[in-house]
Amino acid sequence: MSTFTEPDPTPLALMLLGQQADPNTERGIECPGDLPPISDPELVAEVRAAKAELGDRLFVLGHHYQRDEVIQFADVTGDSFKLAQQAAARPEAEFIVFCGVHFMAESADILTTPDQQVILPDLAAGCSMADMANIKQVEDSWKILQQHGLAAGTVPITYMNSSAAIKSFTGRNGGAVCTSSNAHQSLTWAFEQGERVLFLPDQHLGRNTAVLEMGLTLDDCVVYDPHKPEGGLTQQELANAKMVLWRGHCSVHGHFTPETVDEVRERVPGINVLVHPEVRYEVAIKADLIGSTEYIIKTIEAAEPGSKWAIGTELNLVRRLALQHPDKEIVFLDRSVCFCATMNRIDLPHLNWSLQELRRGNVVNRIVVDDETSHWAKVALDRMLALPGVNSANVSGD
């Protein structure tokens, strides 16, 4: 395996710049571009020893966006829903250590047995997108739809990247979960059940799927802002809408702009632009290909040697793909880098701490979803899995 070398700023180098704030992101988020320093290499030996001692009692899940120092210890890597399914497929594993973010660990707890204990090495590893829709806000939005006589014709669909409470709300109100790979199928089903969809919590995935894949128009979509009275929408606007999009987004994927696509095409002639569907609509229409994390990985694996790719997703994954495929020219879509700050809360010291505590018989940072919430969340998940055309090939979680 090749060793990664920090690149020179040549046109085809994997750009690792970004020593700056970016006021042009949707929330003016700080994107300093650097991860914390690599952890003490002596911790590697400690983690290996802990894994060896715990044996089959332990199962470590690693999300694609995790840094390499953590991924090296994952028993399986993947997107959020795939990892939760993998945990459920190993009932003999007493401890599920999820190297991801909070909503992912919740999904694993929902799908695993009561005898399995799900652990998140750092409880601060949340998800800004999931946090943009809390259960009180969503319940309030539903009350507004009910007051306007619109709830009966509205089907809630929530993206996998949402809290267990939101998934449970969706299940209780006749809706389903979707992933970035099967959003089309979920929305098709939803429109067979009702007149409109309340899409949570990522407005961009909802808009891109509805307009680019299903033939709806931008005018069919309205954005519900939970921080404004009545969501900032009139009764007539809600009644006319086909897609009521929650005002939420991924801070990383929302970082890309149409200008970044134009710039990379000018800088690298003949490049293919491959982006995640969480990007803004204005970016999606300029891309050559759009797809989930798993789709991005498979596309690069199948690409011709010598082909050129600009990838618009989290940098840890882009960096890993560049190392794994030296026969292809892979660049990050933007010169200014925005890592997923919460995903990168899971580092080697936190992983090591959680495993050392398990060796001592202490279960730390356990994620537990209560029975009622878990029941209705699983109803919503099962509705997704029962949809026509949904199978193991298109349940990519993010």
C-alpha positions as CSV (number, residue, x, y, z in Angstrom):
1,M,0.0,0.0,0.0
2,S,1.3,3.4,-0.9
3,T,2.2,6.0,1.7
4,F,0.3,9.3,1.4
5,T,2.5,12.3,0.8
6,E,1.3,15.8,1.2
7,P,0.9,17.0,-2.4
8,D,2.4,20.0,-4.2
9,P,-0.3,22.4,-5.3
10,T,-0.3,21.1,-8.9
11,P,-3.5,21.0,-10.9
12,L,-3.9,17.3,-10.4
13,A,-2.9,17.1,-6.8
14,L,-5.4,16.3,-4.0
15,M,-5.9,19.7,-2.7
16,L,-5.4,19.9,1.1
17,L,-5.6,23.6,1.5
18,G,-8.1,25.6,3.5
19,Q,-6.3,27.6,6.2
20,Q,-9.2,30.0,6.5
21,A,-12.8,30.5,7.5
22,D,-15.4,30.3,4.8
23,P,-18.2,32.9,5.3
24,N,-19.9,31.7,2.1
25,T,-21.1,28.4,3.5
26,E,-24.7,28.2,4.4
27,R,-24.1,28.9,8.1
28,G,-20.8,30.8,7.8
29,I,-19.2,27.8,9.3
30,E,-15.5,27.8,10.2
31,C,-13.6,25.4,7.9
32,P,-10.0,25.5,9.1
33,G,-9.0,22.5,6.9
34,D,-6.8,20.7,9.4
35,L,-7.5,17.6,11.5
36,P,-6.0,17.4,15.0
37,P,-2.5,16.0,15.0
38,I,-2.0,12.3,14.6
39,S,-2.3,10.5,17.9
40,D,0.5,8.9,19.9
41,P,1.6,5.8,17.9
42,E,1.9,3.9,21.2
43,L,-1.9,3.9,21.4
44,V,-1.9,1.7,18.3
45,A,-0.4,-1.2,20.4
46,E,-2.9,-0.5,23.2
47,V,-5.9,-0.7,20.9
48,R,-4.6,-3.9,19.2
49,A,-4.1,-5.5,22.6
50,A,-7.6,-4.5,23.7
51,K,-9.2,-5.9,20.6
52,A,-7.3,-9.2,20.9
53,E,-8.4,-9.6,24.5
54,L,-12.0,-8.8,23.9
55,G,-12.1,-11.0,20.8
56,D,-15.5,-11.9,19.4
57,R,-17.2,-10.0,22.2
58,L,-16.2,-6.8,20.4
59,F,-17.3,-5.5,17.0
60,V,-15.9,-2.2,15.8
61,L,-17.8,-0.2,13.1
62,G,-16.0,2.5,11.0
63,H,-17.8,5.0,8.9
64,H,-16.2,6.0,5.6
65,Y,-15.6,9.6,6.9
66,Q,-13.5,8.5,9.8
67,R,-9.8,9.3,9.8
68,D,-7.4,6.5,8.8
69,E,-6.0,6.1,12.3
70,V,-9.4,4.9,13.4
71,I,-10.5,3.1,10.3
72,Q,-7.5,0.7,10.6
73,F,-9.2,-0.9,13.6
74,A,-12.7,-1.2,12.1
75,D,-14.0,-4.8,11.6
76,V,-16.2,-3.4,8.9
77,T,-16.4,-0.1,7.1
78,G,-19.4,1.5,5.4
79,D,-22.2,4.0,5.5
80,S,-24.4,4.5,8.5
81,F,-27.2,2.1,7.7
82,K,-24.9,-0.7,6.3
83,L,-22.9,-0.6,9.5
84,A,-26.0,-0.8,11.7
85,Q,-27.2,-3.8,9.6
86,Q,-23.7,-5.4,10.0
87,A,-24.0,-5.1,13.8
88,A,-27.4,-6.7,13.8
89,A,-26.0,-9.6,11.8
90,R,-23.5,-10.4,14.6
91,P,-25.7,-11.1,17.6
92,E,-22.7,-12.9,19.3
93,A,-20.9,-9.5,19.6
94,E,-21.7,-8.2,23.1
95,F,-20.1,-4.7,22.5
96,I,-20.7,-2.7,19.3
97,V,-18.2,0.2,19.2
98,F,-19.5,2.7,16.5
99,C,-16.9,5.0,15.1
100,G,-19.3,7.4,13.6
101,V,-21.8,10.0,15.0
102,H,-24.7,9.8,17.4
103,F,-27.7,9.1,15.1
104,M,-25.7,6.2,13.6
105,A,-25.2,4.6,17.0
106,E,-28.9,5.1,17.7
107,S,-29.7,3.2,14.5
108,A,-27.4,0.4,15.5
109,D,-29.2,0.2,18.9
110,I,-32.6,0.0,17.2
111,L,-31.5,-2.9,15.0
112,T,-29.4,-4.9,17.4
113,T,-30.7,-7.2,20.2
114,P,-31.1,-6.1,23.8
115,D,-28.1,-8.2,24.8
116,Q,-25.8,-6.0,22.6
117,Q,-24.5,-2.8,23.9
118,V,-23.7,0.1,21.4
119,I,-20.9,2.4,22.4
120,L,-20.0,5.8,20.9
121,P,-16.4,6.6,21.8
122,D,-17.1,10.4,22.1
123,L,-20.6,11.6,23.0
124,A,-19.8,14.9,21.4
125,A,-19.7,13.2,18.0
126,G,-23.1,14.5,16.7
127,C,-24.3,15.6,13.3
128,S,-25.1,19.2,12.5
129,M,-27.7,18.1,9.9
130,A,-29.6,15.8,12.3
131,D,-29.5,18.5,15.0
132,M,-31.3,20.9,12.7
133,A,-34.5,19.0,13.2
134,N,-35.4,18.3,16.8
135,I,-38.5,16.5,17.8
136,K,-40.3,19.5,19.3
137,Q,-39.8,21.5,16.1
138,V,-41.1,18.6,13.9
139,E,-44.1,18.0,16.2
140,D,-44.9,21.7,16.0
141,S,-44.7,21.6,12.2
142,W,-47.1,18.7,12.1
143,K,-49.5,20.7,14.3
144,I,-49.4,23.5,11.8
145,L,-50.2,21.1,8.9
146,Q,-53.1,19.7,11.0
147,Q,-54.5,23.2,11.8
148,H,-54.5,23.9,8.0
149,G,-56.2,20.6,7.3
150,L,-53.1,19.4,5.3
151,A,-51.6,16.7,7.6
152,A,-53.9,14.0,6.3
153,G,-52.5,14.5,2.8
154,T,-48.9,14.8,3.9
155,V,-46.5,11.9,4.2
156,P,-43.4,12.4,6.3
157,I,-40.1,11.0,4.9
158,T,-37.0,11.3,6.9
159,Y,-33.4,10.8,5.7
160,M,-31.4,8.2,7.5
161,N,-29.3,11.1,8.9
162,S,-31.8,12.0,11.5
163,S,-32.3,11.3,15.2
164,A,-34.2,8.2,16.5
165,A,-36.9,10.5,17.7
166,I,-37.5,11.9,14.2
167,K,-37.5,8.4,12.7
168,S,-40.1,7.4,15.3
169,F,-42.2,10.5,14.5
170,T,-42.1,9.4,10.9
171,G,-43.2,5.8,11.7
172,R,-46.0,7.0,13.9
173,N,-47.4,9.3,11.2
174,G,-47.5,6.8,8.3
175,G,-44.1,7.7,6.8
176,A,-40.8,6.0,6.0
177,V,-37.1,6.5,6.2
178,C,-35.0,6.9,3.1
179,T,-31.3,6.8,2.3
180,S,-29.4,8.8,-0.3
181,S,-29.6,5.7,-2.6
182,N,-33.3,5.0,-2.4
183,A,-34.8,8.5,-1.8
184,H,-36.4,8.2,-5.3
185,Q,-38.2,5.0,-4.3
186,S,-39.3,6.4,-0.9
187,L,-40.7,9.5,-2.5
188,T,-42.5,7.6,-5.2
189,W,-44.2,5.5,-2.5
190,A,-45.0,8.6,-0.5
191,F,-46.8,10.3,-3.4
192,E,-48.9,7.1,-3.8
193,Q,-50.0,7.6,-0.2
194,G,-50.6,11.4,-0.2
195,E,-50.5,14.7,-2.0
196,R,-47.3,16.1,-0.5
197,V,-44.2,15.1,1.4
198,L,-42.7,16.6,4.5
199,F,-39.0,15.8,3.9
200,L,-36.6,15.8,6.9
201,P,-34.0,17.0,7.6
202,D,-31.9,17.7,4.5
203,Q,-33.5,20.1,2.1
204,H,-30.9,19.4,-0.6
205,L,-31.4,15.6,-0.9
206,G,-35.1,16.2,-1.0
207,R,-34.9,18.9,-3.7
208,N,-32.3,17.2,-5.8
209,T,-34.3,13.9,-5.8
210,A,-37.6,15.5,-6.5
211,V,-36.4,17.8,-9.3
212,L,-33.5,15.9,-10.9
213,E,-35.0,12.4,-10.7
214,M,-38.7,12.7,-10.5
215,G,-39.6,15.6,-12.8
216,L,-41.0,17.9,-10.2
217,T,-40.1,21.6,-10.5
218,L,-38.4,24.0,-8.1
219,D,-41.8,25.7,-7.7
220,D,-43.2,22.4,-6.3
221,C,-40.7,22.8,-3.4
222,V,-41.0,25.1,-0.4
223,V,-38.6,25.3,2.5
224,Y,-40.0,25.1,6.1
225,D,-37.9,27.1,8.5
226,P,-38.5,26.0,12.1
227,H,-37.1,29.3,13.4
228,K,-39.8,31.3,11.7
229,P,-43.5,31.6,12.7
230,E,-45.5,29.0,10.8
231,G,-42.3,27.9,9.2
232,G,-42.2,31.1,7.2
233,L,-44.9,29.7,4.9
234,T,-48.5,30.7,4.3
235,Q,-51.3,28.1,4.3
236,Q,-51.6,28.5,0.5
237,E,-47.9,27.9,0.0
238,L,-48.1,24.7,2.1
239,A,-51.3,23.6,0.3
240,N,-49.7,24.1,-3.2
241,A,-46.4,22.4,-2.3
242,K,-45.5,18.9,-3.4
243,M,-42.3,18.9,-1.3
244,V,-42.2,20.7,2.1
245,L,-38.4,20.7,2.6
246,W,-37.1,21.1,6.1
247,R,-34.4,23.8,6.4
248,G,-31.5,21.6,7.2
249,H,-28.3,20.7,5.4
250,C,-24.9,19.0,5.7
251,S,-22.3,21.6,6.6
252,V,-19.6,19.7,4.6
253,H,-21.6,19.1,1.4
254,G,-23.2,22.6,1.7
255,H,-19.7,24.0,1.5
256,F,-19.4,23.3,-2.3
257,T,-20.5,26.0,-4.7
258,P,-21.1,26.3,-8.5
259,E,-17.9,28.3,-8.7
260,T,-15.9,25.4,-7.3
261,V,-17.2,23.2,-10.1
262,D,-16.3,25.8,-12.7
263,E,-12.9,26.3,-11.2
264,V,-11.9,22.7,-11.2
265,R,-13.1,22.2,-14.8
266,E,-10.9,25.1,-15.8
267,R,-8.0,23.9,-13.8
268,V,-8.2,20.2,-14.9
269,P,-9.5,19.7,-18.5
270,G,-11.5,16.6,-19.1
271,I,-12.3,16.0,-15.4
272,N,-15.4,14.2,-14.2
273,V,-17.2,15.9,-11.3
274,L,-18.8,13.4,-8.9
275,V,-20.8,14.7,-6.0
276,H,-23.0,13.5,-3.1
277,P,-26.7,14.4,-3.4
278,E,-26.5,16.4,-0.2
279,V,-24.9,19.2,-2.2
280,R,-26.9,22.3,-3.2
281,Y,-29.1,22.1,-6.3
282,E,-27.0,24.7,-8.1
283,V,-23.9,22.4,-7.6
284,A,-25.8,19.2,-8.5
285,I,-26.9,20.5,-11.9
286,K,-23.3,21.3,-12.8
287,A,-22.0,17.8,-11.8
288,D,-21.5,14.8,-14.2
289,L,-22.6,12.2,-11.6
290,I,-24.5,12.3,-8.4
291,G,-24.6,9.5,-5.8
292,S,-24.3,8.2,-2.3
293,T,-21.1,7.5,-0.5
294,E,-21.2,3.9,-1.6
295,Y,-22.0,5.0,-5.2
296,I,-19.0,7.3,-5.2
297,I,-16.7,4.5,-4.0
298,K,-18.0,2.0,-6.6
299,T,-17.8,4.6,-9.4
300,I,-14.1,5.3,-8.6
301,E,-13.3,1.6,-8.3
302,A,-14.8,0.9,-11.8
303,A,-13.3,4.0,-13.4
304,E,-10.8,3.7,-16.2
305,P,-7.1,4.0,-15.3
306,G,-5.9,7.5,-16.1
307,S,-9.4,9.0,-15.7
308,K,-9.7,12.3,-13.8
309,W,-12.1,12.9,-10.9
310,A,-13.1,15.8,-8.7
311,I,-15.1,14.5,-5.8
312,G,-17.5,16.5,-3.7
313,T,-17.8,14.8,-0.4
314,E,-16.0,14.5,3.0
315,L,-12.2,14.9,2.5
316,N,-11.2,11.8,4.6
317,L,-13.0,9.6,2.0
318,V,-11.6,11.5,-1.0
319,R,-8.1,11.3,0.4
320,R,-8.5,7.5,1.0
321,L,-9.8,7.0,-2.5
322,A,-6.8,8.9,-4.0
323,L,-4.4,6.6,-2.0
324,Q,-6.3,3.4,-3.0
325,H,-6.4,4.3,-6.7
326,P,-3.1,5.8,-7.7
327,D,-3.9,4.9,-11.3
328,K,-6.5,7.6,-11.4
329,E,-6.2,11.4,-10.9
330,I,-8.4,12.3,-8.0
331,V,-8.9,15.8,-6.6
332,F,-11.0,17.3,-3.9
333,L,-13.7,19.5,-5.4
334,D,-12.7,22.6,-3.6
335,R,-9.4,24.2,-2.6
336,S,-10.9,25.3,0.7
337,V,-11.4,22.2,2.8
338,C,-14.2,21.6,5.4
339,F,-13.8,18.3,7.3
340,C,-16.8,16.9,9.1
341,A,-15.8,18.3,12.5
342,T,-18.2,16.1,14.5
343,M,-17.2,12.9,12.7
344,N,-13.6,13.6,13.5
345,R,-14.3,13.8,17.2
346,I,-13.8,10.1,17.1
347,D,-10.0,9.8,17.3
348,L,-7.6,7.2,18.5
349,P,-7.5,8.4,22.1
350,H,-11.3,8.1,22.4
351,L,-11.4,4.7,20.7
352,N,-8.6,3.5,23.0
353,W,-10.3,4.8,26.1
354,S,-13.5,3.1,25.3
355,L,-11.8,-0.2,24.7
356,Q,-9.6,0.0,27.8
357,E,-12.8,0.6,29.9
358,L,-14.4,-2.5,28.3
359,R,-11.3,-4.5,29.3
360,R,-11.9,-3.4,32.8
361,G,-15.6,-4.4,32.7
362,N,-16.9,-0.8,32.3
363,V,-19.3,0.1,29.5
364,V,-18.9,3.8,28.8
365,N,-20.9,6.1,26.5
366,R,-23.6,3.5,25.8
367,I,-26.3,4.7,23.4
368,V,-29.8,3.4,24.4
369,V,-33.0,4.2,22.5
370,D,-36.1,3.7,24.6
371,D,-38.6,0.9,23.5
372,E,-41.4,3.2,22.3
373,T,-39.1,5.3,20.2
374,S,-37.3,2.2,18.9
375,H,-40.5,0.5,17.9
376,W,-41.8,3.3,15.7
377,A,-38.4,4.1,14.3
378,K,-38.2,0.4,13.2
379,V,-41.6,0.7,11.7
380,A,-40.4,3.5,9.5
381,L,-37.2,1.6,8.6
382,D,-39.2,-1.5,7.8
383,R,-41.5,0.5,5.5
384,M,-38.4,1.6,3.6
385,L,-37.0,-1.9,3.3
386,A,-40.4,-3.2,2.0
387,L,-40.5,-0.7,-0.9
388,P,-40.4,-2.0,-4.4
389,G,-36.9,-1.8,-5.9
390,V,-35.2,-1.4,-2.5
391,N,-32.6,-4.1,-1.7
392,S,-29.2,-4.5,-0.3
393,A,-27.7,-2.7,-3.2
394,N,-29.5,0.5,-2.6
395,V,-29.8,1.0,1.1
396,S,-26.7,3.1,1.4
397,G,-27.3,5.2,4.5
398,D,-25.5,8.4,3.5
